[in-house]
Amino acid sequence: MKTFEVVLTKSYIVKIQAEDDLKAKEYSEFFTNDIKNISTIFDETKHNFRIKDIVCKVNEAIEVKELYESN
């Protein structure tokens, strides 16, 4: 089987409740991983936010390169 390196770009829409737009941006970046909410109830209570929904809008491979590995 061949091995490939794929450069993937993804864009999401995150619906989040937060105190202000800067906190919403910060928490959206920090507490999401791929298309999952990785925050805990403790995080949400401590920082006063709640991620309500995450939707993947773009999922596109922009480059594929075959890797030649020597065994």
Secondary structure, DSSP 8 states (H G I E B T S, - for coil): --EEEEEEEEEEEEEEE-SSHHHHHHHHHHSEETTEE---HHHHHHHT-EEEEEEEEEEEEEEEEEE----
